[in-house]
Amino acid sequence: MPFNLDKFVASPSVEELDSLKKSEIVKVAKHYGIEFQPLMRKDEIKRYVLEYLVDEGVLPSTVLETAITVPTDNTFELKRLEIEMNKEIRLKEMEREREREERERKKEKEEREMQKEREEREERERRETRGFDVSKHVKFVPKFQEDNVEKFFNHFEKLGEQLKWPRDKWSILIQSNFTGKAQEVYSALSIEDSMDYDKVKKAILQAYELVPEAYRQKFRKYRKADTQTYVEFAYQKERHFDRWCASKKVSTFDTLRQLMLVEEFKRCVNDDIKTHLEENKADNLKEVANLADQYALTHKFGKVGQTQNKGQFNRPNKKYGNSSGTTGNSGSQSGSISPTNSGKKQPDSSRQKNDQFLSQKRPHNGKLLHIGKIKGD
């Protein structure tokens, strides 16, 4: 018949307690508020219940003597749990070890496959290189254009990739079409550098002065051709701008801002200061302004003196200002002398030069043909 907790509580007995299942004994223990561990065995919980009933005087103390003696601690149970836990830990470690070994085997397999592919590719490239006949491919190299060197290199590189030319043969292929300055630069390179396409390209571009200023001028002066569409024109304009920025290493908004400000500053100053700024290669507006002030300060007095001398040099000679060769009103000034009173005062150096000039302009009969405004040497 089913267990009745209330009936057992009303009349507890050792016999009835012995007949109960573990789950039923657990209910009794919970009813009396007896603390126990869920992992305890049935006999351990049963003994706790008996001890409680004896302490409460419900059952006599003699029942404990006949009851099954069980350990009062959980040593064996804890040991069993520890063994099971260690076993589970070892199983997990073994599983992780198997997974790690599996990953390593997979990685080694992939590396072997990659190495094999790399070796096959290298061998294929070696065979292609050994069998590559330069003379058969030279005819596909575009014609070298000294007025558009970058376009030539871009065209050549696209063909090289499309036709799968070995890169170590590019320098040999490209030099066959060099003309003018490019041919001279290539001839001046060492044998080692002449075999390196990138070094050849760099040397050629430098020779044609494709420097930041050249890129800037190309960007500013580039105009749409009649045969171009506006899309093509915009594309080329953008390429010139990008090359200018790349040559100046512009990569942030601040560097772009300085680039535009410096260019505008140079546009607003005279050619002498602009040349001075170009020689110093300043890229910061503040530095450019300081250099311009320093140049203006160091050249200020020289320019003023030059202007004064120039004004004196261009001033008309008051002594021989009229076209008839006669003296004007200034004949009575200090240092002046007329032909009639030459014995009274010696002429100065300026008068001697003018007399020499007049004597060269007189014909053999002694008459003056025509004298305009006479200037100094």
Helices and strands as residue ranges (DSSP letters): H 5-10, H 14-18, H 22-32, H 42-55, H 63-66, H 75-130, H 134-137, G 138-140, H 149-162, G 167-169, H 170-175, H 180-188, H 191-194, H 197-207, H 212-221, H 230-247, H 253-267, H 271-280, H 285-298, H 300-314, G 329-332, G 339-341, H 349-361
